[in-house]
């Protein structure tokens, strides 16, 4: 027999029944008719009382709490703010330079609807800065320093299967966007330096090459062009992630490059950045050079050349509309805070 606990109303039933039975037993003069009426009366009373008595409580029938109190309890518990857990995206297969941008675009598209900000390739990489380091290490000369000759940089693996990428939460993502909006590219031509500032804080300084101090006919523009790099204020207006390569002098397309060590390789896939200075798009690009021996010299056709590794870092700090300031300051402060006079490479003074 299972254990059952009865409430007060049930005990009243037994007391009333017991009393009636005792009376019937000890009163021999009760006729059968009276006995029948008493029993019938008890049954009626039992039915009336049973309608107002709670059912028995047993292990299979636990007491039910007031639904309102449960709801209030849950609301109070859920009202405690909790920081959202970061999401992680996992790489399913090895990703090479050749299909790196397609992969990153797909990843941004997949998770963009899950976050309350515009998720872009730039935001993803800024949230995972190790990717910049990996891309920078595809630099031909860094690989050669490790005794590794790379003929085709496009075949190098930059993301490996089972690598994980952090999808920034709302607070982090919005802060990264704000940081990029407050970034400035500063270039001082005679110093051969490109600097990246964020909120007036210097993040990076890179050596560069600038335009030559002469005029020359360029088939690309079909005119004689002043090759000196133009000064002024402007912004980033185009990012070319898979550039085609043309000799601006001859107008002919090329696919390979001769390195400083006299070796020949396929042209690497590294983004080129187009600027608009003083409201004019004159083809003045910020792009990698495959000949770093030319850095620190006026040796280009007007563009701003940087090392391959540095080009990746600049790209991920220079999304569209990033301000660009190109100046020609001959007086600068050296590391000791003393004024240093630079060579007037364009004979402006």
N, C-alpha and C positions, 0 to 999 in steps of 0.2 A: 504494500500500500504506500502510495507516495505521501510525503509530508505536506499538509495543507494548513495554512494559517487562516483562521476565520475571524472576521471582524465582530464588533459588539452586537450588531443586529442578528447575526447567526446564533449567538449564545442565547439571545432572548427566545428564539424558537425552541430550543431544547428545554429551557426553564418552564416555558408555558406548557409544552407537551408533557413534561414530567409532572407538573402540578395536576393536570387533568387526569392523568393515569392514576396518580395517587388517590385522587378523590373518587374515581370510579372503583378502585380496588377496595378502599376502606368503607365505601357506602354500599352495602348490600341491597338497599332498598331501591337503588337506581334501576329503573326498568330498562329494557333493551331499547325502547324508543328514545329515552332520554340520553342513553349512551350514544346512540347514533347521532342525535342532534348535537351533542357536545363535540363529537369527533368532526362532524361537518363544520361546526363553527370554528374549530381549530384550523381546519384546512383553509377556510376562507380568510382567516386572520393571517395565516402563513402566506397566502397569495398576495394579500394587500401589503404586508411588510416587505416581502421579497422584491416588490417593484421599486422600493426606495432604498435598498441596501446594495452597497458596492459588491462587485464580484470578488471571489477569493483571490488572494495574492499567492502566487506560487513561483517557483524558479522559472517556469515556462511563460508566466504572465507577469512580468515586472511592472512596477508602477510607471506610469507615463507622466513626464514632466509637462508643465504648462508650455505649449509651443511658443508662446510669446517670450517666455524667459529664455528659451534656447536661442531664439533669434537675437534677442538683446545681447546675450553672451557672445555670440559670433560676431556681431557688429563691433562690440568693444574690442574683441581680440584682433579683428582685421583692420581696425582703425589705427593700429600701430604701424607707422611707416617703416618699410624695409627697403634697403638698397637693392636695386635689381641685380641679379646675377649676370656676370658677363657671358656673352655668347661666344662660342668658338666655332670656327669653320675649319674643316679638315681637308687636306689635299689628298685626293684619291689616287693620283698617279704623278709621275715625274713631269714637271713643267719646264720646258726649255725656253730660251730667250725668244725664239721664233714665235711661240704661241703664248708668251707671258701676258701680253696686253689683252688678248681675247679671254684668257682665264680670269684676269682681274676684273674686266668689264662684266663678265658673267656672274662673278661673285658679288659685285656691287649691286647688280640688278636683282639678284636672288634675295638679298637681305635688306634692300632699300625699303621695302614695304613694312619691315618689321621694326624699324627705328623711326623716331620722330624728327629726323633731320635728313638732309640730302647726303646719302652715302655714295661717295665717289672713290675712284682708284686712289686719289691723293689722300683722302681721309683714311682709307684702309692702310696705306703704307706708313703714314705718319703715326698711326696707332700701333704699327708693327715695324719699328725702325730697323730691325735686323734685316729686313728685306732690302733696304737701301745699301746696307753693307755688303750683302750678297751680290747685288747688281754691280756695285762699285768694283768688286773683286773680279768681274769679267774683263776688266781693263787688261789689254794685251801686255802692257809693260809690267803690271803686277804679276801676271802669270809667268812672264819670262823671268822675273826675279825668283820664281820658284822652279826654274828650269822646265817650264811647261809651255811649249809652243802651241798656240791656238790659231789655226788657219781660219776657222769659221766660228766666230763667237755666237752665232745664232743657234748652234747645237749644244751650247753649254746649259747644264741643268741649274736652274735658279730656285726652284721649289721642288722639294722631294715628297714622295708619297708618305703620308702620315704626318707631314708638317701641319701645324695648327696656326691659324690666324685669329687674332682677337677681333671680334666685331664690337667696336666701342659702344658703351651705353649712352644714354641721352646726354648726360652731363659731360662725359669725355668727348663725344662726337661734336657737340656744340662748341666746346672749348677749342678743339682742333681747328674747326672752321673759323672761329674768331682769331686764332693765332695766325692762320694763313691770310686772313683779311688785313691783319696788321703787320704784314711782312713787306719789306722794301729791298729791292735789288739796287745796290749802289756801285757804280763803276767809275774809277778814276783812270783816265786814259794814260797819262804820262807815268803813272805809278805802276801800270800793268797789274791792277788788282780789281777783283770783283768781290764785293762784300754782301752778306745777307744779314739784314737787321730784322728783329722782331720786337716791336714796341721799344725802339731805340736801343735794344740790347743786341750787341754784335754776336751772331751765331757762328759764321764762317767767313774765312778770307781765302780766296783762291787766286793763283797766278793766271794771267790771261795773255793772249796776243791780240793786237789791234790792227787796224787798217794801215796800209803803207802811206807814206807821205809823197804821193804822186797821183797823176791822172793816167788813166789807161782805157783803151777801148775794150769793152766787154761785150762779147757776142750775145750774152744772155739778155742784155738791155739794149743791144744794137746802138750803142752810143759811147762816147768818151765819158768816163765816170771818175769823179773825185773819190779816191779809195780811202781817204781819211775817215775814221769812225766819227759819226756825228754826235754832237753833244745836245743835251736838253732833257726834258722830262716827258715821260710817256708811260706805257703799260705793255703788258704781255697780251698780244691779240691772237696768237695761234700757237698750238702745240702740234708739231709733226712727229708722231711716234714711230712712223715707218718711212723715213725719208728716202727719196730717190736722189742720186748724186750726179750732178752735172758740173763740168768745168766751166766756170763763169766766163773765162777768157775765150774758149773755143765753142762753148755751147754744147759740147758732146757729153753724153752720159758715160759714166764709168762704174765699175762694180768692184774693183780691187784697189788696194792702196799699197804704196811702198813705205815701209816703216823706217824709223831712224836707224835700225840695225841692218838695213838693206834687204830685209825679208819682205815677201809679198803676202798679203792676206786679203780675205773677203772684207768689204767694208762692214763694220759692226752696226748692229741695230741699237741706236741710242737716240733718244728724242732730241729734236731741234726746237728751239724756241724763237718765235718771231716777235720783234718789238715794233711798236709804233711810237716814234719820237717826235714831239712837237706837232702831233696830229698827222704825221706823214709816215706811210708804210713804204720804206725805201729798200726793203729786203735785208735790213740789218739784223742778222740773226745772232743768237747765242747758241753755239753748238760745239761738239767735241772735235778736237783735232787728233788725227792719227800720228802726228809728228810733234810730240811735246817739246822737242828741241827748239821749236819756234816760240814757245811761251816766253814772255818777258821781252818780246820784240814787236816792232811794227812790221808785220810780215803778211797780213791777210789782205783780202780784197774789200775790206770794210767791216766784215763780221767780227764778232768777239769770240775768239777761240779759247776753249778750256780743255783740261785733261779729260780723258774718257771717264775715269772714276768720279771726278768732280761734276761732270755733266749730269749724272744721275741724281746727285744730291741737290743740285740747283733746280733740276726739273721738279722734284717733289717739294720744293719750297717756292715754286713759281707757277701756281695755277693761273688760269686766265684772269686778266685784269689786275694782276699784281703790279704795283707801281715800279717804274724803273727810272733811276736818275743817273744820267751819264754826264760826267763833269771833266773839266780839264784844269785841275789844280796843281800848280807847280810847288807850292809851299805846303808841306805836310809835317806832322809831328812824328819823330822817330820813337823808338821804344823807351827812350829816356825823357821824352817830353820836350825835346829840343827841336826847333824848326829846321827842316831839311829842304834844300832846294833841288828840285828834280830837273832833269834835262828837258828842254823844250823841243820835243821830238817833231812837232809840226811847225816849228818856227812861228808861233803865234805872237811871240813877244821879242 
